[in-house]
Amino acid sequence: MKICPACALPNDERFPTCVACHALLVDVLPTPSANPDDPEHERRALAQKRHAIMRRQLMWAALTYASSITVLAACPGLVLNTWILLLYFAGSLTVAVAVVQKFVGRFFASLLQGLLSVALVVGFGPVQPLIFFMLAGHAILPALLWHWSDLIESANR
């Protein structure tokens, strides 16, 4: 509920203007109703619960993505050093956070993960024939994470 600054009439949050005096309510912060039976309390609690579920699902998606990138670095990439695998995991978590926070889109997520993986291969990894399968997987998986996070957000609206 929003209280009109001009006439002090309580208005529903979805209205941009006061229903009585037509004053703008865009800059007015919503306040919870004092009435415990107001359906707004139930709606806010449901929205908070849905937000917590969405954050948990996005965290699970990011950890699954980071684990997949690390497994791809270990299996076809033949990167067996624990510290280098942790660098792959940290780099993929960086990309996952950028995707979930909408800092990068589908194309730039793939580009970012690919550049991070190439930099780690050049800096630390063995160059061998199967490394191209790892790099291809590292370029494809961010697009799947982007779609996965988009599905989670669409399902929890």
N, C-alpha and C positions, 0 to 999 in steps of 0.2 A: 504494500500500500504506500502511496505517496501523499503527503500532506501538502496542499496548495499553499504557497507562501503568501498569496494575495488574500484568499478568503478562508483559509484553514480548513477546507473541506477535504476529507479523506477520499482519495481516488485510487482506482485500480492501477497497478504498475504498468499495464500494457498501454494505457492511454498517454499520448504525448502532451495533451493539454487538459486543463481542469474542466470537468463537465458542467460546472456552474458558471465560472467567470472566464473560461478559455485562456487562462494564464499558462505559459509554457512550464511543463514539468520535466523537461529533459535533464536539467541540471540538478533536480531535487533527488536526493538519495532515498531509496526505498527503506521504509521502517516496518518491522513486523507489527502486526496487529496485536492489540492488548487482549482481544477476545480469543480465548484458547480454542474455541470451536470454529475459528476461521479456517476455511480450507487452504488458505495460503500457507499455514504452518505445515500441513501435510505435504503440500507441493514442494516446499523448500527442503523438507526432510528427504523426500523422494529424490530430488535433484542432487542433494549431497551424497546420498547412497549410490546413485547412478554414476556420479563423478568419481567416487572411490572405486567402484567396479571398473570403470574405464581406465583409471590410472593403473590399477593392478593388471589389467589385460595388456595395456601398452608396455608396462614394465616386463611382463612375461614375453611379449613379442620382441622387445629389444634384447633381452637376455638370450632368447632362442636364436635371434639373428647373429649376435656376437659369438655365440657358441658355434654356429654353423660356419661362420667365417674362419674361426680358429681351427675347426676340424678340417676345413678345406685347405688351410695352410699346412696342417700336419700330414694329411693323407696324400693328395696328389702333389702338394708342394714340397714334401719331404723336409719340412722345417721341424726339427726335433729339439731345438734349444728352448727350454722353458721360458727364459726371459724374452726371447723373440716372439714366442707364442703369446706371451702376456702383452707385448706391444701390438700384435694383431688384434687381440681382444680389446685393448684400450682404444685402438683406432676405430674398430667397428662399433664400439659403444659411443664414440664421438659422432659417428655417422648416424647411429640410431637416434641419439638425442636430437640431432639436427633435423632428422625426418619427423620425429614425433612432435617437435616444437614448431614445425613448418618453416624452418630456416632454409631448407633446400627442398626442391621438388624431385620428381622421379628421375629426370635426366641428370641433374646435378648431384643427386645422391650417388648414382652409379659412377659418375665422374670422380667425385670426391673419394669414394671407396677404392676405385681403381688407381687413382693417383697415390693414395696412402699405401696401397699394396705394392705398387711398382717401386715406390721409395723404399719400402722395407725389403723388397727383394734385392734391389740394387745395393742397399746398405748392408744387409745382413744375410740374405737368403742364398741358398745354392741355386745356381742357374743350371737347370737340367730340362730335358724335353717335356716333362709333365707339368712344368711351372705354368704353361699356357692354359691348361685346364683349370688350375687354381685361379689365375687372373680372370678367366672367362666367368667362373663362378662368382668371383668377387665383384664383377661388373653387373651380373644379373641379379644377385640376391638383394641389393638395395631397392630395386624396383618392386620386388616381392614384398619387402618390408613396408614400402610406401603404400602399396595396395592393402596390405594387412592392417596397417594403422588407419587407413581411410575407412575400411570396413568396420573397424572397432568404433571409430567416431560416429559413423553413420548409424550404427546399430544402437548407440547410446544417446541419441538426441532426444 
